[in-house]
Amino acid sequence: MKLQRISLVASCLLVAIGLAGFALAKPKSPTKGRVPPEAFKNGEIRPELVPDFIMAYNREGEIAGYVSKVDVFREGNDEPYVVVDESLTKPVGRMVPGRGFVPIGVPETSVPMLPPGTEVDQSGKPVVHGPANADTK
């Protein structure tokens, strides 16, 4: 009888310790924001320093939402990336290669192509380099 009681107490303790460990090991919230300057080193990017969700901008340089780091760094992925809202749960549009941000409900083809050589500056606004931005005096 005493052995059964000790066994029962030991089992309860193991379950309690297991539940406490499970509660402490809950997953961390995803990070979101800009790619920090320190993520760029020697012409390469260090994905471990990039937030889980990266700010996505529209053509006016306003934050349109966030794109998943997993999508951005997936090799050979030339498909549009889903752009989600601040809660990181609700899709608000997509980032389309060559076009930029396209809101939900807007056909991709209604958004003009970005000029060749377009990059995004620190504010998120598209900046054109090369002939499309050349001085025409």
C-alpha positions in Angstrom: 0.0 0.0 0.0 2.8 2.4 0.9 4.6 1.5 -2.3 1.5 2.3 -4.3 1.1 5.7 -2.6 4.8 6.6 -3.3 4.4 5.5 -6.9 1.2 7.7 -7.2 2.9 10.7 -5.7 6.0 10.2 -8.0 3.7 10.0 -11.0 1.8 13.1 -10.1 5.1 15.0 -9.6 6.3 13.9 -13.0 3.1 15.0 -14.7 3.3 18.4 -12.8 6.9 18.9 -13.9 6.0 18.0 -17.4 3.1 20.4 -17.6 5.2 23.2 -16.0 7.9 22.6 -18.6 5.4 22.6 -21.4 4.0 25.9 -20.2 7.4 27.5 -20.0 8.3 26.2 -23.5 5.5 28.0 -25.4 6.5 29.3 -28.8 7.8 32.8 -29.1 5.8 35.4 -30.9 7.1 36.1 -34.4 9.2 39.2 -34.9 8.4 41.9 -37.4 10.1 45.0 -38.8 12.7 46.3 -41.2 15.8 44.3 -42.1 18.5 45.8 -39.8 21.7 47.2 -41.4 23.8 44.7 -39.5 22.1 41.9 -41.4 24.0 43.0 -44.5 27.7 41.9 -44.5 30.2 41.6 -47.3 27.4 41.9 -50.0 25.4 39.1 -48.4 22.5 38.9 -46.0 22.4 37.1 -42.7 18.9 35.6 -42.5 19.3 34.9 -38.7 19.3 38.7 -38.1 16.2 39.3 -40.2 12.8 39.5 -38.5 10.3 36.7 -39.1 8.1 39.2 -41.0 9.6 42.0 -43.1 7.9 45.3 -43.7 6.4 45.6 -47.2 5.8 49.1 -48.7 3.5 50.4 -51.3 4.6 52.7 -54.1 4.0 55.8 -52.0 6.5 54.5 -49.4 3.8 53.6 -46.8 3.8 50.4 -44.9 1.4 48.1 -46.7 2.0 45.1 -44.4 4.5 42.4 -43.8 5.9 39.5 -45.8 7.2 36.2 -44.3 11.0 35.9 -44.2 10.5 32.2 -45.2 8.8 33.3 -48.5 11.5 36.0 -49.2 14.4 33.6 -48.7 13.0 30.6 -50.5 15.3 29.8 -53.4 13.9 29.9 -56.9 10.7 31.6 -55.6 9.5 34.1 -58.2 5.9 33.8 -57.2 4.1 36.7 -55.4 4.5 36.9 -51.7 1.5 37.2 -49.4 1.4 40.5 -47.5 -0.4 40.3 -44.1 -1.6 43.0 -41.8 -0.1 44.2 -38.5 -1.6 41.2 -36.7 0.4 38.9 -39.1 -2.8 36.9 -39.7 -5.0 38.7 -42.3 -3.8 38.9 -45.9 -4.0 42.4 -47.3 -2.4 41.9 -50.7 0.7 40.5 -52.3 4.2 41.6 -53.5 4.4 40.9 -57.1 7.8 40.6 -58.9 8.2 43.6 -61.2 5.1 45.4 -59.9 5.5 45.7 -56.1 2.5 45.8 -53.7 -0.9 44.8 -55.1 -3.8 45.1 -52.7 -6.4 42.2 -52.4 -9.1 42.6 -55.0 -6.9 44.5 -57.5 -5.8 42.6 -60.6 -2.0 42.4 -61.0 -2.2 43.6 -64.5 -3.8 46.9 -63.4 -0.7 47.8 -61.5 2.0 49.1 -63.9 5.4 47.4 -64.1 8.2 49.1 -62.2 10.9 50.5 -64.4 14.0 48.3 -64.8 16.6 49.1 -62.2 14.0 50.1 -59.6 15.1 49.6 -56.0 13.6 50.5 -52.7 15.2 53.2 -50.5 15.2 53.2 -46.7 11.8 54.8 -46.6 10.4 52.1 -48.8 9.8 54.3 -51.8 10.8 53.0 -55.2 13.9 54.6 -56.6 14.8 54.2 -60.3 18.4 54.0 -61.3 19.8 54.2 -64.8 18.2 55.6 -68.0 14.7 55.9 -66.6 16.0 58.3 -64.0 18.6 60.1 -66.1 18.8 63.8 -66.5 17.3 64.8 -69.8 18.6 68.3 -70.2 
